Amino acid sequence: MKKRHLLLSVAALVSHGIATQAADTERLKAGDGIPEVKVHDADGKSMTLRESLGSKPAVIVFYRGAWCPYCVKHLDALSGAEQDIKALGYQLIAISVDQPSKLREMPAVAALDYTLLSDSSTDAAEAFGIAFKVDDATVKKYKEKFKIDLEAASGQTHHRLPHPAVYVVDSEGVIQFAHVNENYRERLDPEKILEAARKVAK
């Protein structure tokens, strides 16, 4: 009960005061190729996003970070759908602004089987057109009042985050399905993701 109360308290705090101004970059959509941007795995190894996919199709999910309870809840729900995603021939990859050393720091995230990648520079989020800047007042409030340090999480001072997004990408690296929601409290249901993946797999 105490754990649930803590989660709800954190959820309440992250629902206030965050900016939602997207970057100027046009959002990628179905038919676009994924950008050649660098990401890092949990060991700090650098690679392009295309390299991380190899030649396999993928479901790519952008989330804000392991400090975000909405993100953790969604990641857990995706874990429940992972086997169905794999059965369709897809790999599941989740990308956040957390620096590599923070990707699996939280116990709830450490237990996930699928790939977590770091986009601490937000180069990938910007290339996809889903990055936005958190206003200075909110950054300060997060840190001082709620002990959420965005700079410590990312290792950067840019104060940018991605809007939660889901992309279904084919083996050629072409986006076949794209979903972005600026309301970070609303996430695409895993069943909807599976439905999109099934249509692409046909």
C-alpha positions as CSV (number, residue, x, y, z in Angstrom):
1,M,0.0,0.0,0.0
2,K,2.9,2.3,0.9
3,K,4.5,1.6,-2.5
4,R,1.2,2.4,-4.4
5,H,0.9,5.6,-2.4
6,L,4.4,6.7,-3.4
7,L,3.8,5.9,-7.0
8,L,0.6,8.0,-7.0
9,S,2.3,10.9,-5.3
10,V,5.1,10.9,-7.9
11,A,2.5,10.6,-10.7
12,A,0.7,13.6,-9.3
13,L,3.9,15.7,-9.1
14,V,4.9,15.0,-12.7
15,S,1.6,16.0,-14.0
16,H,2.2,19.7,-13.2
17,G,4.0,22.5,-14.9
18,I,5.9,20.7,-17.7
19,A,6.3,22.5,-21.0
20,T,5.0,20.8,-24.1
21,Q,6.7,22.9,-26.8
22,A,7.9,20.5,-29.5
23,A,11.1,21.0,-31.4
24,D,11.0,22.7,-34.8
25,T,11.9,19.4,-36.6
26,E,9.0,17.9,-38.5
27,R,7.8,14.7,-37.0
28,L,8.6,11.5,-38.8
29,K,5.7,9.6,-40.1
30,A,4.9,6.3,-41.9
31,G,7.0,6.1,-45.0
32,D,10.0,7.9,-43.6
33,G,13.3,6.2,-42.9
34,I,14.6,6.2,-39.3
35,P,17.4,8.7,-38.9
36,E,21.1,7.9,-38.6
37,V,21.5,9.1,-35.1
38,K,23.8,7.8,-32.3
39,V,22.4,6.0,-29.2
40,H,24.1,4.1,-26.4
41,D,23.3,0.8,-24.8
42,A,23.4,0.2,-21.0
43,D,27.1,-0.5,-21.1
44,G,27.7,2.9,-22.8
45,K,28.5,1.4,-26.2
46,S,27.8,3.8,-29.0
47,M,25.9,2.8,-32.2
48,T,23.5,4.3,-34.7
49,L,19.9,3.6,-34.2
50,R,19.9,1.7,-37.5
51,E,22.8,-0.5,-36.3
52,S,20.9,-1.3,-33.1
53,L,18.1,-2.7,-35.2
54,G,20.3,-4.8,-37.4
55,S,18.2,-6.3,-40.2
56,K,15.2,-7.1,-38.0
57,P,11.9,-5.1,-37.9
58,A,11.3,-3.4,-34.6
59,V,8.8,-1.7,-32.4
60,I,10.5,1.4,-31.1
61,V,9.1,3.2,-28.0
62,F,10.3,6.6,-26.8
63,Y,9.8,7.3,-23.1
64,R,10.9,10.1,-20.8
65,G,12.9,8.2,-18.2
66,A,12.8,5.7,-15.4
67,W,11.9,8.5,-13.0
68,C,8.5,8.8,-14.7
69,P,5.8,6.5,-13.2
70,Y,3.7,6.7,-16.4
71,C,6.7,5.5,-18.4
72,V,7.5,2.7,-16.0
73,K,3.8,1.5,-16.1
74,H,3.9,1.5,-19.9
75,L,7.2,-0.3,-20.0
76,D,5.8,-3.0,-17.7
77,A,2.7,-3.3,-19.9
78,L,4.9,-3.7,-23.0
79,S,6.9,-6.4,-21.2
80,G,3.6,-8.4,-21.0
81,A,3.2,-8.1,-24.8
82,E,6.9,-8.8,-25.6
83,Q,6.4,-12.4,-26.5
84,D,3.6,-11.6,-28.9
85,I,5.7,-8.9,-30.5
86,K,8.6,-11.3,-30.9
87,A,6.3,-14.0,-32.3
88,L,5.5,-11.5,-35.1
89,G,9.2,-11.3,-35.9
90,Y,9.8,-7.9,-34.2
91,Q,12.3,-6.8,-31.6
92,L,11.2,-4.4,-28.9
93,I,13.4,-1.4,-28.2
94,A,12.7,1.4,-25.7
95,I,14.6,4.7,-25.8
96,S,14.8,7.4,-23.1
97,V,16.9,10.4,-22.2
98,D,18.4,8.5,-19.2
99,Q,22.2,8.2,-19.5
100,P,23.5,4.6,-20.0
101,S,24.3,4.1,-16.3
102,K,20.7,5.1,-15.4
103,L,18.9,2.9,-17.9
104,R,18.4,-0.1,-15.5
105,E,19.1,1.6,-12.2
106,M,15.5,1.5,-11.0
107,P,14.4,-2.1,-9.9
108,A,11.2,-1.9,-11.9
109,V,13.1,-1.2,-15.1
110,A,16.1,-3.5,-14.4
111,A,13.9,-6.6,-14.7
112,L,12.8,-5.8,-18.3
113,D,14.1,-8.3,-20.9
114,Y,14.0,-6.1,-23.9
115,T,16.5,-3.6,-25.1
116,L,16.8,-0.2,-23.5
117,L,18.8,2.5,-25.2
118,S,20.0,5.9,-24.1
119,D,19.4,9.1,-26.1
120,S,20.8,11.4,-23.4
121,S,21.7,14.0,-26.0
122,T,18.1,13.8,-27.4
123,D,19.6,13.7,-30.9
124,A,17.3,10.8,-31.7
125,A,14.2,12.5,-30.2
126,E,15.0,15.7,-32.1
127,A,15.5,13.8,-35.4
128,F,12.2,12.1,-34.9
129,G,10.6,15.5,-34.2
130,I,9.3,14.6,-30.8
131,A,11.7,16.5,-28.5
132,F,10.6,19.4,-26.3
133,K,12.2,21.6,-23.7
134,V,11.2,21.6,-20.0
135,D,10.9,25.1,-18.6
136,D,13.4,26.3,-16.0
137,A,10.9,26.7,-13.3
138,T,9.7,23.1,-13.7
139,V,13.3,21.8,-13.7
140,K,13.9,23.6,-10.4
141,K,10.6,22.4,-8.9
142,Y,11.3,18.8,-9.8
143,K,14.7,18.9,-8.3
144,E,14.0,20.9,-5.1
145,K,10.5,19.8,-4.2
146,F,10.3,16.3,-5.6
147,K,14.0,15.2,-5.8
148,I,13.8,14.4,-9.5
149,D,17.0,15.7,-11.1
150,L,16.7,15.7,-14.8
151,E,20.3,16.7,-15.3
152,A,21.5,13.8,-13.1
153,A,19.2,11.4,-15.0
154,S,20.5,12.4,-18.4
155,G,24.0,13.6,-17.6
156,Q,23.1,16.7,-19.7
157,T,22.0,20.3,-19.1
158,H,19.7,20.7,-22.1
159,H,16.5,19.9,-20.1
160,R,14.9,18.3,-23.2
161,L,12.6,15.2,-23.1
162,P,10.8,13.2,-25.8
163,H,7.0,13.1,-26.2
164,P,6.0,9.5,-25.7
165,A,6.0,7.8,-29.1
166,V,5.7,4.4,-30.7
167,Y,7.0,3.4,-34.1
168,V,6.7,0.2,-36.0
169,V,9.7,-0.1,-38.3
170,D,10.3,-2.7,-41.1
171,S,13.5,-4.6,-41.8
172,E,14.6,-1.8,-44.2
173,G,14.4,0.8,-41.4
174,V,11.3,2.4,-42.9
175,I,8.6,3.6,-40.5
176,Q,5.3,1.8,-41.1
177,F,3.3,3.1,-38.2
178,A,3.8,6.2,-36.0
179,H,2.0,7.3,-32.9
180,V,2.9,10.4,-30.8
181,N,0.9,11.8,-27.9
182,E,2.0,15.1,-26.2
183,N,-0.1,14.2,-23.2
184,Y,2.5,12.0,-21.4
185,R,-0.2,10.6,-19.1
186,E,-1.8,8.8,-22.0
187,R,0.1,5.8,-23.6
188,L,-0.7,3.6,-26.5
189,D,-2.1,0.3,-25.3
190,P,0.1,-2.7,-26.1
191,E,-2.9,-4.3,-27.9
192,K,-3.0,-1.3,-30.3
193,I,0.8,-1.7,-30.9
194,L,0.3,-5.4,-31.6
195,E,-2.5,-4.6,-34.0
196,A,-0.3,-2.2,-35.9
197,A,2.5,-4.7,-36.0
198,R,0.3,-7.4,-37.3
199,K,-0.9,-5.2,-40.1
200,V,2.7,-4.5,-41.1
201,A,3.7,-8.1,-40.8
202,K,1.0,-9.3,-43.3
